[in-house]
Amino acid sequence: MAATPGAPTGGKATGWLDQRTRIGPLLAASLHVRIPMSAKTYYFGGIALFLFGIQAATGTLLALYYKPTPEAAYESVQFITSDVSFGWLIRSVHHWAANLMILFVILHLVRVFMQAAYKYPRELTWVFGSLLLMLTLAFGFTGYLLPWDQLAYWATVVGTEIAGSVPIIGESLLLLLRGGTDVTGDTMTRFFGIHVLVLPIATAGLLVVHLVLVHQLGLANPKRPEPRVTTPEIEKEPQRPFFPHYIIDELMAWYVLLAILVVLASVFPAGLEEQANPLQTPAHTKPEWYYLGVYQLLKVIPWKVIGIMVPIVGVALLVVWPFLDRNPEVVMRRRKIAVGGATVVIVGLIAFTIWGYVS
Amino acid sequence: MPGDRMLHQPRLLRRVVRLGGTLTLAGLATFAVAFSASAESPSPSAAAAGSPAPSASPAASAAPAPTPGPSDTNWMYATPAPTEAIPLATAPPLPPRVAHPDGGDANGCYDCHSAVNEEQSKIAAAWKDSAHGQAEVACADCHGGDPGSDQITKAMDPAIGFVGSPDRQESVGLCGSCHANVDTMKASGLPTDQYAKYWSSVHGQQLITANDARVAVCTDCHGVHDVKKVSDPTAKTFALNVPELCSSCHSDEKRMEPYGIPTDQYDVYAKSVHGHALLDNKDVRAPSCASCHGSHDAQPPTSTTVVEVCGKCHTATQDLYMESRHSELQAVAPKCWTCHGTHDVSKPSSELFFHPTPPDYTCVTCHDLQTHTLRLELDQFDDPANRRCDTCHHPESQIYSQIEGISGAVTSAEEAYVDAEDEIQHAAGLGMITSDAEVALAGAKTSLIQAQAAVHTTKLTSIAELSADAVTKSNEAKALATAKIDETNFRRAAMVIVLALILLGVAYLWLTKRRLDRELERDLEAKGRE
């Protein structure tokens, strides 16, 4: 319900602001709504959102000192870590939040899949969510190179080589990613631009759509499929305010995450290997943990084309899955094929990741 | 081991005279000791000394060393040094190349022999894959005959120069006929001095003076038909394979028994820093047998050359040694091997200064009671435990005090360095970036190495200065690491405070949530009643 012009709502300050922004109706529509009592948070999505905010804030601070050239990048990271006031904290939080963000986006996806929250009417929410997962992984891939140390450089060499083995477009994709045949300063400026401009804008845009859809469609009930027609029973279901009752739960989870980040950054600060040396290949070059499963898969499958096509087809299936799964049921025991298949994929990925780590 | 090592020329000469006709035997022993000690043993050619005998040892004729100067007494072994009056047996004249008719592109030898039987086929195949086969050095170039003919009677006709298989003695000349020929070898770019070098070696001298064909000849190391380039990793002469090649004869007790040469050199070498680097780490820069003894001119280093032999690689250390009082002593001076050993060179440490408890000294430890001069009881240094300064320098001597000063300075520098290293590792283990401390530590390492190397000068002042510099730099590196550890402690303390604040925030939210839930419950109940 829109506020009457000239009739300030709330206190004196908010009234003053509302008169000049007319923001009251927007807030009323987005925050001051009521949701079913049964709707509760599973935290993962909210935590991923919180971590994205942390990344945006710490990334902006890092960008104030970071110099994206092969000659200066390493030393600028060293400077940030050793000399800039609280630079170590900002960089370490950025490092750990990046890892945790990927972890929680994956956990969010698994939770949504297992509770069938992608089904009618939330198919598009899933599609945008899965695209956000891709963007998060791209954040990790492009950001990993930026310290320009041995670990970063050679992980990028290996990572881009994987992209280069994609059938038909592999060679062009490799040139596009690297900005040339090798990982050089051109690759770095490219990755930097993508990391701090393209991906944040794209992620913010998709996030807005994803959140608007969540807001508009409400939270899925894991116990029953979404009815296509509203019934009186549903309308009678008791409700509670979205703000602050629901949000307060999320806030507590964010606080806990903040505590985890502080502990990780303090006890295990982000390190730095030796400066990147294109002429000296380290003995064991491996990508980061979130690419390790796919990396190991590529290593053990003798047919390269099949090895690279498995993850590509897997990702494509993931994005369009809501349109392929025609089973209306949401309870896990009634979705044996989907849940069984997903369990096999998850266990397989974990196993390949561990295998890749120890091999 | 001969027990008659000595320091002084008069005694040496007496010993030479006493040995007389058994000079050959003494030479043999010399070679044995030389291989075990790798130290100076300028031994003369028994043949050149006018006592050639079938039983002449290789070492007796094995000293093509430069003529020693007046101060170069043979202080290690009771074998006479070669002088101009006792020259080495000279190399036999170089035979001409094997002549044979030009077969053009044909190689009838190969065609037939590869089909005769399995053994001959293997020989033919080995030749084809060999360096000679690749370089088109064909059968007739060594065996003579007519390669253009497929008739056995014609191809292998002695009348046209077929020489068959040369014996071991002849084989050296046969190889030399090409390999010592500058014109022939020009195209391959190979050196042509191996033939002359071989005859100057203990192997060559034993062959020429004693007609002893049991010694190593070219084919023993390089192969016969399967000759491989030295750069070929599968060649027996490839750097990494040389110790095993030498060991194939020199670790054979039966083969070495007539010469009295010890057979444990390979085992001892394999455990040394050199052997570890070459055999375990596959570092082709590390010295093998040939690096010190020579290859074609194999012989034990002599008194005058031992420092130069080690100095071929350890050039800076050699320069420092030449500044020392030790080098001035010349004959009675300790050389590289006295402290570091020969085949059993181990990583040097501060333990080389003193015995854990002072050894028992007797007058004869350092003095010749007959001549009242200094002497060096060399047998002592066979035992690594005795390779210590206080083996020679008595605790009550002035020099001993100086050694204590040197030891103290170097040890304190080493301890400071290790302390700094540990502190940096500790800081790195806490996740701190320690590159600045590591750079400082690298500077300390340089000073420490300089101080340790300066021990060879025996000059306390300069060693103390370098050691003090190393201590200062190590302490600076340690301070940088300590600052990082302090920083970590601060971070962790700050973390506890932040966690406490977060806990307070969560507690406040939880209480707020509880209040809101109760209010909501009351509202719902009120609505339900309505």
Interface residues (C-beta under 8 A of the other chain):
Chain A: Q78 T81 S82 W88 L89 P238 R240 P241 P244 H245 I248 D249 L251 M252 Y255 V256 L258 A259 V262 V263 S266 V267 F268 P269 G271 L272
Chain B: G431 M432 I433 S435 D436 R491 R492 A494 M495 V498 L499 I502 L503 G505 V506 L509 W510 T512 K513 L516 D517 L520 L524
